[in-house]
């Protein structure tokens, strides 16, 4: 879903010559001292033209490797840097397809390796949908593709997979083009599909030792719930320029550092007289600072927005509701519950007296007040607020929307505080299931879900399960952007407690020391 939205925005952005230099510099940093690659990068920086994008991509050089690696690993920084090349490649495929005569249906092949885990997940989804988020290289030559599949069959951790893909050009929603005359390697009989091609999974069968054939049919279908959710997310990105939408998408994807860079760039190019735009960017910078755990700077940005807005609108204006809510959330994280409740109640007054009622805002404020009550030990009041929020979310959001998961996490947490671990576990597992289907695998909200689930397992004495969930959270949070985040210190401390409980005292000491290092830094 997020890859699709990112692609849509990148195709709308305006690019200049600086983007090519930026990509060349990034590529040099990545490839270091590999002389042959560095020569190719120099050639690209000097000579690249958009009409040669397919030739460059099929050259099997740094561009192919970097773009597909970035798309596979959801390395948003690199994908954005390569945005101009991604756009050129997509548009060239689309342009050539419109000029070509294509047969109604045909078969193509793709041979590749899949981890045992990914292959098992694919088998579980038989009859369902399978998406390639990268540019998809296929061949009409079965033997060439089978060779690629067989080359990975000896690795015990991998499966060699031969995809046999039936293409019906009438129903194809994604552009594709045969590369016979324009590929760097024309002898491979390649057909290249643009990003986000979706297939229906058919038969799966073993054809030789650790090589499997998977039958796929190109489809314009999409999972209905995912379709609704994607449309909801698209609307949530709002209007504004493509760069503004990209900044907001980075926030939604949990890419807080990149989001901050984009909003600072937008501030630099915005006229000082455009107060409305400036308040929007300040507000988003406050949200991003909050997400990174820098609560004092978040309050500073919010206060700047409040000062500017109060000069032009009355104190109960609907545009201030979200601002007061975010100020309240930051005070809540700072442990200042009275200040948090004061701001939440301001939001509630505005929302309840506005027409039409902003249901999303109302649900958020009920949740936030619930969190405050929970922190104050008033569990019954907290649970009541959470249930009010859940009713609104269920009525107005798609079934797999992340905001629903956030409410389930809150309900699970308060049940845990009340000692009702059965219902707590049930709600946390429901939240994790939603987030795994609706967010990128490295999103910080997934770390919260894993961590909460781990805490419940710890309380009921399932220390191994607790540590496993804590470590899943750690995989997400242990990145340079979040190394001083208070939540990371809490997570290290929790892993330490889990290790101590199972008698792994060296592991406990190591994680306690890491928690202490962060606490001393902040």
Secondary structure, DSSP 4 states (H G I P E B T S, - for coil): -HHHHHHHHHHH----HHHHHHHHHHHHHHHTT-HHHHHHHHHHHHH--GGGHHHHHTTTSHHHHHHHHHHHHT-HHHHHHTHHHHHHHHHHHHHHHHHS---SEEEEEEEEEEEHHHHHHHHHTTTSEEEE-S-EEEES-HHHHHHHHHTTTT-TTEEEEEEEEEEETTT--S-EEE-TTTSTTGGG-EEEE-S-EEEEEEEEEEEETTEEEEEEEE-S---HHHHHHHHHHHHHT-SS-HHHHHHHHHHHTT-HHHHHHHHHHHHHTS-TT-HHHHHHHHHHHHHHHHHTT-HHHHHHHHHHHHHHHHTTS-TT-GGGHHHHHHHHHHHHHTT-HHHHHHHHHHHHHHHHTSSS--HHHHHHHHHHHHHHHHHTT-HHHHHHHHHHHHHHHHHHS-TT-HHHHHHHHHHHHHHHHTT-HHHHHHHHHHHHHHHHHHS-TT-HHHHHHHHHHHHHHHHTT-HHHHHHHHHHHHHHH-SGGGTT-HHHHHHHHHHHHHHHHTT-HHHHHHHHHHHHHHHHH-
